[in-house]
């Protein structure tokens, strides 16, 4: 029997905003598939940007 627990890999999304550069850095890992859609919203919920990758 294995002593170590099985670790599942889950997708992660990391976002860091640099006020000095006024830029958001977005990094994702453990993703599956080849298509993606990213939407960015402001604090009031209005769509700011969107990008679709095939």
C-alpha positions as CSV (number, residue, x, y, z in Angstrom):
1,X,0.0,0.0,0.0
2,X,1.3,3.5,-0.9
3,X,2.1,5.7,2.1
4,X,1.7,8.9,0.1
5,X,-1.7,10.3,-0.6
6,X,-2.7,10.7,-4.2
7,X,-2.6,14.4,-5.1
8,X,-5.0,15.5,-7.8
9,X,-4.0,18.3,-10.1
10,X,-6.5,21.2,-10.3
11,X,-6.4,24.1,-12.7
12,X,-5.0,27.3,-11.2
13,X,-5.4,30.9,-12.2
14,X,-3.1,33.5,-10.7
15,X,-3.7,37.2,-11.2
16,X,-1.3,40.0,-10.0
17,X,-1.9,43.6,-10.6
18,X,1.1,46.0,-10.7
19,X,-0.1,49.5,-9.9
20,X,3.3,50.8,-10.9
21,X,2.9,49.4,-14.5
22,X,-0.9,49.6,-14.5
23,X,-0.9,46.1,-15.8
24,X,-2.5,42.8,-14.7
25,X,-0.3,39.7,-15.1
26,X,-2.4,36.5,-15.5
27,X,-0.9,33.0,-15.3
28,X,-2.8,29.7,-15.6
29,X,-1.5,26.2,-15.3
30,X,-2.8,22.6,-15.2
31,X,-5.4,23.5,-17.9
32,X,-6.8,20.9,-20.2
33,X,-8.0,21.4,-23.7
34,X,-7.0,23.7,-26.5
35,X,-9.6,26.4,-26.4
36,X,-10.0,29.3,-23.9
37,X,-12.0,32.4,-23.1
38,X,-10.9,35.1,-20.7
39,X,-13.1,37.9,-19.6
40,X,-12.1,40.8,-17.3
41,X,-14.7,42.8,-15.4
42,X,-14.4,46.0,-13.3
43,X,-15.5,46.3,-9.7
44,X,-19.1,47.1,-10.8
45,X,-19.4,44.0,-13.0
46,X,-19.1,45.7,-16.3
47,X,-17.1,43.8,-19.0
48,X,-13.7,45.5,-19.6
49,X,-11.9,43.1,-21.9
50,X,-12.4,39.7,-23.5
51,X,-10.2,37.3,-25.4
52,X,-11.0,34.0,-27.1
53,X,-8.4,31.5,-28.2
54,X,-9.0,28.5,-30.5
